[in-house]
Amino acid sequence: MLLCSCIFLPRTTTRYDPACGITQRHMTLEAYQIAAFGGCRNEGCAELLVLAGAVSAASLVVSGSVVAVGEVVYWLEAKGRCLTVPGF
């Protein structure tokens, strides 16, 4: 049996909005594999798998929160800049 451990990291991307004439930023959450465990047979290996799962879950919660807050900030920034464009 092969088990993988992942961490989650926020990633910022940009996209041009022709309606407002601005470049908008967006955040996404991406998973990265950091380790693969195979052939575990003893208690130390089980502890390692539990720790890897805890790190993965913690990175999901923290990075997910960063993405949620970042998306709100970027959305507010884009709306504020779009409102200042003449004709909108």
Secondary structure as GFF3:
##gff-version 3
##sequence-region A 1 88
A	DSSP	beta_strand	2	17	.	.	.	ID=ss1
A	DSSP	beta_strand	22	38	.	.	.	ID=ss2
A	DSSP	alpha_helix	43	83	.	.	.	ID=ss3
###
